[in-house]
Each structure stands twice: as C-alpha cells, then as structure tokens.
Amino acid sequence: MRVKSQYLFVIAVVVVLVLAFSIGTIVSRAGKGKAEAKTTGAGALPTVQAVLTPEATHEYAVAIRGRTEAARSVVVRSETAGVVAATPAVEGSFVRKGTVLCRLNVDARQATLDQARANMRSRQLQQKASADLAAKGYRSQTQVLQDQANLDAASATVRQAELGVEQMSIRAPFDGVFDKRDAEVGAYLAPGQPCGTMIELNPLLIVGDLPETETSKVKIGSSASAQLTSGETLTGKVRYAAREADAQTRTYRIEITTANPQMTRSGLSAAVRINSGSGPAHLVPLSTLVLDASGRQGVRYVLADDKVAFAPVKVLEETPQGIWVTGLKGPVRVITVGQSYVAEGQKVRVAAAR
C-alpha cells in the first residue's frame, strides 16, 4: 500500500523534533558537568608532601681531584769520572741514606791516598822532632812553625785523596726508593752523568688544583683526607697553597703532606677533601633540588601559612642519606613530592612525606 506524501512529511517532522530534543538534553548535561568540574577544580588546593628538616652543624669541605706525588725526586749524578764497577742497590727497592747505588773503579786513586797518608806520617814525625828540639833550645821557633805548616799541608792532601776515593761510591742522599737505574756495570760516567733516580715516598704528597672560588676556604695546616683509586684512605695537612694561578687553568696548586709508612706509590689518582670549618646546614633528599624562573638551584618549602617559598642553596656534600646544603634557616618543611608543580606564593595542602 502506498503511503501518502502528507503522512511522510508528518513523520519526518516528528523525527527531527525528537532528535533536536535529545541533542539539546545531552549538550545541556555536558555543559553542566563541565561547569561543575570547573567549579570544583577552582576551589581545590594542590597537595604536596613535605618533611620537616632541622638545622644541624656540619663540617664544610672543599672537594677537588688530586694525585699522589713523591715528596722529593732526585737524579743522583756522578761527581767524578770513572767506569761503573758495581751496582749494589736493587732497582725499585727501599734504601737508607748513604747506601751505595753505583760504585766506580778506584783505579790509581787508592794508591794516591796511600802515598798521601805515608807523607803525612813523615810530616808528623818531623814536626814532633822539631817541637822536641825547640823545647831544648836546639831549634828555632820559625823552623817549628814551618814543620807544622808542612804537616797541615800533608793532612789536607790526605783529605783530598780520601774525597777522591769516596766520590767513587755514589750514595743515596736520603731514605727512599731507588726508583730507576741509569748506569750499568761497565758504563763510563763523566762528571754529572746519572747513576739513577731516588724518590722519597714517606712522607707522601697529595697534590691538586684549587679553583679560584675555593681559595679563601683553604689555609695552611688545614686537615685533609684523600680516597685513592687503590681503595686506601690517607689523611694529612695542607703544607702549601700557591699564591699565583696557573696561566692556562686559572687554578692554584695545593700540596698535602701525609705519613706513608706503607710506601704507597706516586701518581695515584685521589678524591681529596679539605676541611674548611663548620657551620649550619640541612640534610635534604637529592630529588628536592629544583630550578626557579631565574635558573637558580634551590629547594621549595612550605611556610607556616601553607604557602610555597623558594630558597637558593649551595650543595656542600653528597651522601647516601641525602645532600647537605646551605641557604636554609632553622627547621624547614621541605617539599619532597610535588615541588616541580607548584610556584612561590601558592597555597597548598601539605601531606606528610611517606
């Protein structure tokens, strides 16, 4: 059966009206929900977690990279010419002051010494005889003085010959390690040529470069410690701090002296901490550090009226428990969660840190 056009028109109008009513209801409800959500969000305060951090006294320290260094390093050289006859000191061994490192052939020097001693004994007898004769009136005082002068000259000649023989033995100038031998048996050494190198390791030096910003914090005599790459920990005191900066790095050389009975090697890298007094500080979690709008590093904390504040801080030391910082005063409620999503002056709801 064919439907009349009038009926189709009525049906279409009814359908349009129903759709329009349905869409209006949906839109109205959605707008009301958004308005309610907006009203609810505007009235709620952001929640942060904070922990009360007390002020404590903490030792200040300057941390730099350094290395161990021998207190003295000397190239021991020959004072005379000769052929090396023996090298009794073992390379790399600890030797006492006066130990022979290289011995040269004495050659005719021993004969020269023996002749000088014989001549001195003759002069001694002659001087004694002159003194006895002068006492009896048979020798003038002038002759006695001449014989005494001859004896003195003979004694000087003996001393010179003894030095010549002694110089054939090249000895250690101090207690230390005979680190390197430069001459072997059979080698000819001219005056000034090296026998080997001696280094002094006890005491040991720990040296480093101090930045310009830290120079005022380090004094002569300040205590210091060094953690070596070998695992050892050495303690000592600052003995030297340069007054003139390195032209290239603009840093200042610093030297720390420490006892080294175990003969720790020279040249080991070290993490050095130099004590520079003590003062107020706070221990806070590393994660609390943030940057403000000016790019300053600091922490955000909550005031008594639950408003957010920012304090720039300086890191003193990093430990497994957290970081020690300066810049805060007294007990502070430091924000530990949510610090990156609030701003200075904003009021917040504070929950205890978990």
Buried (B, 14 or more C-beta within 10 A) or exposed (E): EEEEEEEEEEEEEEEEEEEEEEEEEEEEEEEEEEEEEEEEEEEEEEEBBBBEBEBEEBBBBBEBEBBBBBBEBBEBBBBBBBEBBEBEBEBEEBBEEEBBBBBBEBEEBEEBBEBBBEBBEEBBEBBEEBEEBBEEEEBEEEEBEBBBEBBEEBBEBBEEBBEBBEBBBBBBBBBBBBBBBBBEEEBEBEEEBBBBBBBBBBBBBBBBBBEEEBBEBBEEEBBBBBBBEEEBEBEBBBBEBBEEBEEEEEBBBBBBBBEBEEEBBBEBEBBBBBBBEEEEBBBBBEEBBBEBEEEEBBBBBBEEEBEBBBBBBEBBBEEEEBBBBBBBEEEBBBBBBBBEEBEEEBEBEBEEBE
